[in-house]
């Protein structure tokens, strides 16, 4: 990916990292540059398999972008929020309930979080094909850069990780790559998002939870690390642990699609976003994410070579949703439907016959 300096974008200065002694998760750090040859991919495949058996998340470094290039992307990522009026944002809002798609803005206070508190998160979601819809005026000068950034994430980061996932299961390398076509019909997208600080009253009502514990509904999530501590994972020992910021690293996890395609050999890990530590209160949290999903027509059942190996199927072949059905159901329901309180801090809802759990 070529580093651009024009057109000019105001520099986004992130908040300082927290200095508090937080209980951080111990995550593997994967050097993606090793994926350039088969021996390196074999090594990485085993590292990722072990990471997904334990923490469920891992870091990726040497992903092909310099620190300066990543900073430039964060400069652009802030534009949909800081340089677009509220009126224009509304005109580009996603019609989530009608379409099951997040393309466009997810506006603040769209989701119910807890005890009557609504979210303070705004997204701008861009399909990997930038021409699928029109974009806000302020963002248009940067679309060619964002297209290059999206292609970099898809071909130079996502695909190598998918090859290593397959190798870790003794499958042909292209097994998962073939289900993630760049030009196929599907909803893999680039997401810019901004979490805004909330009132103390809302923090108390929501028990400081900004986004309930959940699994991602897609296949692979690539999150560009940033310094505001808020992301936590739910460990196998039943504890919430913080994710530490590593400069110019990616934080990677799998979602429901990979769990179901592997029959549960690879498990999607529950994670949430909560109020940052005391020394970061009052800061907004700007994020850059590449959310990968399989092609829309992929049925989310265990691959033939993995049947009878993993913990089990979630569905029969006849009942199993396609990726399109699952993503639309989750997108349309999240934060809009009535959940059922279960034991502990768990709430459930049923979407297309699938029990979806949310954790506070």
ZAROKE-363125 format. One record per residue (C-alpha): residue in three letters; y negated, x negated, z; residue number from 1. Coordinates in steps of 0.02 Angstrom, whole numbers, padded with zeros to 5 digits. Last residue first. Layout:
# ZAROKE-363125
<r ALA <Y X Z> NUM>
...
This chain:
# ZAROKE-363125
<r UNK <00391 01140 01557> 360>
<r UNK <00537 01150 01434> 359>
<r UNK <00555 01260 01281> 358>
<r UNK <00725 01310 01213> 357>
<r UNK <00767 01382 01043> 356>
<r UNK <00925 01489 01030> 355>
<r UNK <00963 01509 00844> 354>
<r UNK <01003 01681 00773> 353>
<r UNK <00856 01675 00654> 352>
<r UNK <00743 01630 00800> 351>
<r UNK <00803 01672 00977> 350>
<r UNK <00685 01626 01118> 349>
<r UNK <00713 01529 01277> 348>
<r UNK <00612 01466 01425> 347>
<r UNK <00663 01324 01540> 346>
<r UNK <00572 01272 01699> 345>
<r UNK <00720 01298 01813> 344>
<r UNK <00845 01431 01762> 343>
<r UNK <00789 01542 01618> 342>
<r UNK <00628 01633 01576> 341>
<r UNK <00638 01728 01412> 340>
<r UNK <00507 01692 01279> 339>
<r UNK <00388 01815 01198> 338>
<r UNK <00328 01759 01027> 337>
<r UNK <00170 01678 00964> 336>
<r UNK <00171 01498 01028> 335>
<r UNK <00303 01450 00900> 334>
<r UNK <00370 01599 00805> 333>
<r UNK <00304 01574 00628> 332>
<r UNK <00333 01386 00627> 331>
<r UNK <00508 01396 00701> 330>
<r UNK <00567 01531 00582> 329>
<r UNK <00489 01449 00430> 328>
<r UNK <00564 01279 00473> 327>
<r UNK <00738 01351 00502> 326>
<r UNK <00744 01459 00346> 325>
<r UNK <00681 01320 00233> 324>
<r UNK <00801 01193 00306> 323>
<r UNK <00943 01311 00265> 322>
<r UNK <01017 01412 00405> 321>
<r UNK <01201 01408 00453> 320>
<r UNK <01287 01576 00476> 319>
<r UNK <01409 01563 00329> 318>
<r UNK <01451 01381 00362> 317>
<r UNK <01486 01423 00543> 316>
<r UNK <01352 01372 00663> 315>
<r UNK <01304 01243 00795> 314>
<r UNK <01451 01134 00747> 313>
<r UNK <01532 01019 00873> 312>
<r UNK <01519 00868 00987> 311>
<r UNK <01537 00753 00835> 310>
<r UNK <01696 00697 00748> 309>
<r UNK <01776 00862 00693> 308>
<r UNK <01670 00869 00536> 307>
<r UNK <01582 00706 00501> 306>
<r UNK <01643 00669 00324> 305>
<r UNK <01603 00848 00269> 304>
<r UNK <01421 00837 00329> 303>
<r UNK <01389 00945 00479> 302>
<r UNK <01291 01104 00443> 301>
<r UNK <01106 01125 00411> 300>
<r UNK <01113 01191 00233> 299>
<r UNK <00996 01094 00120> 298>
<r UNK <00896 01210 00006> 297>
<r UNK <00724 01164 00075> 296>
<r UNK <00743 00977 00046> 295>
<r UNK <00760 00886 00211> 294>
<r UNK <00612 00874 00327> 293>
<r UNK <00498 00729 00368> 292>
<r UNK <00345 00744 00480> 291>
<r UNK <00229 00596 00451> 290>
<r UNK <00113 00590 00600> 289>
<r UNK <-00063 00527 00635> 288>
<r UNK <-00141 00573 00802> 287>
<r UNK <-00311 00581 00886> 286>
<r UNK <-00313 00610 01074> 285>
<r UNK <-00480 00667 01145> 284>
<r UNK <-00537 00581 01304> 283>
<r UNK <-00594 00675 01459> 282>
<r UNK <-00459 00610 01573> 281>
<r UNK <-00398 00437 01522> 280>
<r UNK <-00411 00348 01690> 279>
<r UNK <-00326 00495 01776> 278>
<r UNK <-00169 00494 01668> 277>
<r UNK <-00160 00600 01510> 276>
<r UNK <-00125 00787 01521> 275>
<r UNK <00045 00828 01447> 274>
<r UNK <00135 00816 01282> 273>
<r UNK <00320 00856 01272> 272>
<r UNK <00488 00785 01219> 271>
<r UNK <00667 00844 01205> 270>
<r UNK <00778 00723 01108> 269>
<r UNK <00869 00770 00948> 268>
<r UNK <01049 00710 00958> 267>
<r UNK <01141 00597 00834> 266>
<r UNK <01327 00631 00844> 265>
<r UNK <01279 00815 00859> 264>
<r UNK <01373 00876 00707> 263>
<r UNK <01284 00747 00600> 262>
<r UNK <01194 00874 00490> 261>
<r UNK <01150 00975 00645> 260>
<r UNK <01071 00830 00738> 259>
<r UNK <00984 00770 00580> 258>
<r UNK <00904 00941 00550> 257>
<r UNK <00862 00971 00733> 256>
<r UNK <00744 00823 00746> 255>
<r UNK <00752 00634 00749> 254>
<r UNK <00630 00518 00837> 253>
<r UNK <00516 00375 00789> 252>
<r UNK <00365 00297 00873> 251>
<r UNK <00279 00185 00748> 250>
<r UNK <00195 00022 00795> 249>
<r UNK <00022 -00041 00753> 248>
<r UNK <-00022 -00075 00935> 247>
<r UNK <00114 -00026 01057> 246>
<r UNK <00072 00124 01166> 245>
<r UNK <00197 00168 01302> 244>
<r UNK <00295 00330 01298> 243>
<r UNK <00301 00413 01469> 242>
<r UNK <00461 00467 01557> 241>
<r UNK <00513 00642 01608> 240>
<r UNK <00674 00636 01709> 239>
<r UNK <00840 00727 01690> 238>
<r UNK <00956 00576 01686> 237>
<r UNK <00980 00599 01498> 236>
<r UNK <00793 00574 01480> 235>
<r UNK <00659 00701 01438> 234>
<r UNK <00527 00613 01334> 233>
<r UNK <00340 00603 01370> 232>
<r UNK <00188 00593 01257> 231>
<r UNK <00018 00593 01345> 230>
<r UNK <-00045 00414 01354> 229>
<r UNK <-00201 00392 01246> 228>
<r UNK <-00180 00224 01157> 227>
<r UNK <-00114 00269 00985> 226>
<r UNK <00057 00242 00906> 225>
<r UNK <00083 00310 00731> 224>
<r UNK <00213 00447 00744> 223>
<r UNK <00355 00453 00616> 222>
<r UNK <00461 00609 00643> 221>
<r UNK <00631 00620 00559> 220>
<r UNK <00738 00773 00515> 219>
<r UNK <00637 00930 00545> 218>
<r UNK <00638 01056 00688> 217>
<r UNK <00566 00940 00819> 216>
<r UNK <00643 00963 00992> 215>
<r UNK <00542 01044 01129> 214>
<r UNK <00454 01016 01295> 213>
<r UNK <00296 01118 01301> 212>
<r UNK <00133 01055 01226> 211>
<r UNK <-00021 01025 01334> 210>
<r UNK <00068 01036 01503> 209>
<r UNK <-00047 01003 01652> 208>
<r UNK <00038 01138 01757> 207>
<r UNK <-00029 01265 01632> 206>
<r UNK <-00133 01356 01763> 205>
<r UNK <-00191 01193 01843> 204>
<r UNK <-00242 01114 01679> 203>
<r UNK <-00329 01275 01625> 202>
<r UNK <-00436 01274 01782> 201>
<r UNK <-00474 01089 01760> 200>
<r UNK <-00544 01128 01589> 199>
<r UNK <-00457 01054 01438> 198>
<r UNK <-00479 00893 01341> 197>
<r UNK <-00456 00905 01151> 196>
<r UNK <-00294 00856 01064> 195>
<r UNK <-00328 00805 00884> 194>
<r UNK <-00205 00810 00742> 193>
<r UNK <-00181 00732 00571> 192>
<r UNK <-00016 00783 00493> 191>
<r UNK <00065 00715 00336> 190>
<r UNK <00196 00833 00267> 189>
<r UNK <00378 00860 00222> 188>
<r UNK <00385 01043 00170> 187>
<r UNK <00518 01059 00036> 186>
<r UNK <00550 01081 -00150> 185>
<r UNK <00600 00911 -00217> 184>
<r UNK <00474 00783 -00281> 183>
<r UNK <00492 00661 -00137> 182>
<r UNK <00678 00695 -00119> 181>
<r UNK <00743 00697 00058> 180>
<r UNK <00925 00755 00045> 179>
<r UNK <00974 00608 -00066> 178>
<r UNK <00903 00490 00065> 177>
<r UNK <01025 00563 00192> 176>
<r UNK <01183 00506 00103> 175>
<r UNK <01103 00358 00012> 174>
<r UNK <01184 00225 00119> 173>
<r UNK <01361 00292 00099> 172>
<r UNK <01425 00348 00270> 171>
<r UNK <01495 00234 00405> 170>
<r UNK <01397 00331 00538> 169>
<r UNK <01276 00189 00578> 168>
<r UNK <01263 00160 00390> 167>
<r UNK <01196 00336 00367> 166>
<r UNK <01061 00314 00501> 165>
<r UNK <01018 00145 00423> 164>
<r UNK <00991 00225 00254> 163>
<r UNK <00883 00360 00334> 162>
<r UNK <00776 00226 00417> 161>
<r UNK <00753 00136 00250> 160>
<r UNK <00705 00303 00169> 159>
<r UNK <00577 00352 00300> 158>
<r UNK <00482 00187 00305> 157>
<r UNK <00455 00116 00130> 156>
<r UNK <00489 00270 00022> 155>
<r UNK <00417 00414 00123> 154>
<r UNK <00290 00323 00230> 153>
<r UNK <00224 00223 00083> 152>
<r UNK <00217 00379 -00026> 151>
<r UNK <00113 00467 00107> 150>
<r UNK <-00005 00319 00123> 149>
<r UNK <-00027 00310 -00067> 148>
<r UNK <-00067 00497 -00071> 147>
<r UNK <-00185 00473 00075> 146>
<r UNK <-00277 00337 -00018> 145>
<r UNK <-00293 00447 -00173> 144>
<r UNK <-00351 00591 -00064> 143>
<r UNK <-00493 00495 00018> 142>
<r UNK <-00643 00565 -00078> 141>
<r UNK <-00577 00743 -00047> 140>
<r UNK <-00584 00739 00143> 139>
<r UNK <-00766 00790 00166> 138>
<r UNK <-00747 00934 00044> 137>
<r UNK <-00602 01014 00136> 136>
<r UNK <-00440 01016 00036> 135>
<r UNK <-00373 01119 -00109> 134>
<r UNK <-00187 01155 -00121> 133>
<r UNK <-00025 01085 -00192> 132>
<r UNK <-00117 00936 -00264> 131>
<r UNK <-00085 00819 -00117> 130>
<r UNK <00103 00824 -00149> 129>
<r UNK <00161 00756 00019> 128>
<r UNK <00094 00917 00094> 127>
<r UNK <-00060 00893 00202> 126>
<r UNK <-00073 00965 00378> 125>
<r UNK <-00237 00967 00475> 124>
<r UNK <-00203 01000 00655> 123>
<r UNK <-00307 01062 00801> 122>
<r UNK <-00248 01061 00981> 121>
<r UNK <-00335 01148 01126> 120>
<r UNK <-00189 01264 01164> 119>
<r UNK <-00197 01432 01249> 118>
<r UNK <-00180 01464 01436> 117>
<r UNK <-00117 01637 01487> 116>
<r UNK <00010 01569 01611> 115>
<r UNK <00081 01443 01487> 114>
<r UNK <00052 01374 01312> 113>
<r UNK <00000 01516 01197> 112>
<r UNK <-00032 01444 01025> 111>
<r UNK <-00179 01476 00907> 110>
<r UNK <-00307 01413 01033> 109>
<r UNK <-00372 01276 00918> 108>
<r UNK <-00341 01296 00731> 107>
<r UNK <-00186 01247 00634> 106>
<r UNK <-00274 01189 00478> 105>
<r UNK <-00199 01172 00303> 104>
<r UNK <-00014 01172 00264> 103>
<r UNK <00075 01233 00421> 102>
<r UNK <00199 01342 00328> 101>
<r UNK <00297 01492 00390> 100>
<r UNK <00208 01593 00256> 99>
<r UNK <00142 01751 00338> 98>
<r UNK <00130 01694 00519> 97>
<r UNK <00068 01521 00471> 96>
<r UNK <-00074 01570 00356> 95>
<r UNK <-00144 01394 00363> 94>
<r UNK <-00331 01381 00393> 93>
<r UNK <-00437 01312 00251> 92>
<r UNK <-00576 01442 00264> 91>
<r UNK <-00567 01429 00453> 90>
<r UNK <-00601 01243 00444> 89>
<r UNK <-00753 01276 00334> 88>
<r UNK <-00827 01390 00467> 87>
<r UNK <-00789 01267 00606> 86>
<r UNK <-00883 01133 00509> 85>
<r UNK <-00793 00980 00439> 84>
<r UNK <-00847 00802 00478> 83>
<r UNK <-00774 00776 00652> 82>
<r UNK <-00608 00866 00635> 81>
<r UNK <-00552 00839 00455> 80>
<r UNK <-00634 00666 00462> 79>
<r UNK <-00537 00598 00611> 78>
<r UNK <-00384 00554 00507> 77>
<r UNK <-00489 00451 00386> 76>
<r UNK <-00538 00327 00521> 75>
<r UNK <-00359 00335 00587> 74>
<r UNK <-00298 00284 00413> 73>
<r UNK <-00420 00137 00412> 72>
<r UNK <-00353 00081 00581> 71>
<r UNK <-00178 00079 00506> 70>
<r UNK <-00237 -00029 00362> 69>
<r UNK <-00325 -00150 00481> 68>
<r UNK <-00170 -00163 00591> 67>
<r UNK <-00070 -00209 00436> 66>
<r UNK <00048 -00087 00353> 65>
<r UNK <00224 -00131 00295> 64>
<r UNK <00331 -00063 00436> 63>
<r UNK <00336 -00226 00533> 62>
<r UNK <00367 -00128 00693> 61>
<r UNK <00470 00028 00728> 60>
<r UNK <00485 00100 00902> 59>
<r UNK <00630 00205 00964> 58>
<r UNK <00668 00381 01026> 57>
<r UNK <00833 00463 01075> 56>
<r UNK <00837 00368 01240> 55>
<r UNK <01024 00333 01244> 54>
<r UNK <01136 00381 01098> 53>
<r UNK <00988 00378 00978> 52>
<r UNK <00943 00201 01030> 51>
<r UNK <01124 00144 01009> 50>
<r UNK <01131 00214 00832> 49>
<r UNK <00961 00136 00795> 48>
<r UNK <01017 -00037 00849> 47>
<r UNK <01182 -00022 00754> 46>
<r UNK <01093 00028 00595> 45>
<r UNK <00964 -00110 00619> 44>
<r UNK <01097 -00246 00613> 43>
<r UNK <01185 -00170 00462> 42>
<r UNK <01015 -00149 00377> 41>
<r UNK <00976 -00332 00407> 40>
<r UNK <01139 -00386 00328> 39>
<r UNK <01105 -00272 00180> 38>
<r UNK <00933 -00341 00140> 37>
<r UNK <00755 -00276 00149> 36>
<r UNK <00796 -00178 00307> 35>
<r UNK <00749 -00330 00410> 34>
<r UNK <00565 -00289 00384> 33>
<r UNK <00597 -00134 00490> 32>
<r UNK <00598 -00232 00653> 31>
<r UNK <00662 -00101 00776> 30>
<r UNK <00596 -00099 00954> 29>
<r UNK <00715 -00011 01073> 28>
<r UNK <00639 00103 01204> 27>
<r UNK <00629 00085 01393> 26>
<r UNK <00536 00242 01444> 25>
<r UNK <00378 00214 01544> 24>
<r UNK <00349 00267 01724> 23>
<r UNK <00161 00242 01730> 22>
<r UNK <00066 00106 01821> 21>
<r UNK <-00111 00153 01772> 20>
<r UNK <-00210 00041 01656> 19>
<r UNK <-00222 00172 01520> 18>
<r UNK <-00266 00112 01346> 17>
<r UNK <-00449 00114 01297> 16>
<r UNK <-00510 00261 01193> 15>
<r UNK <-00499 00248 01003> 14>
<r UNK <-00648 00195 00898> 13>
<r UNK <-00650 00289 00733> 12>
<r UNK <-00751 00198 00602> 11>
<r UNK <-00852 00311 00489> 10>
<r UNK <-00769 00315 00317> 9>
<r UNK <-00847 00228 00166> 8>
<r UNK <-00765 00257 -00001> 7>
<r UNK <-00717 00120 -00007> 6>
<r UNK <-00632 -00006 00105> 5>
<r UNK <-00457 00015 00032> 4>
<r UNK <-00303 -00083 00082> 3>
<r UNK <-00168 -00073 -00052> 2>
<r UNK <00000 00000 00000> 1>
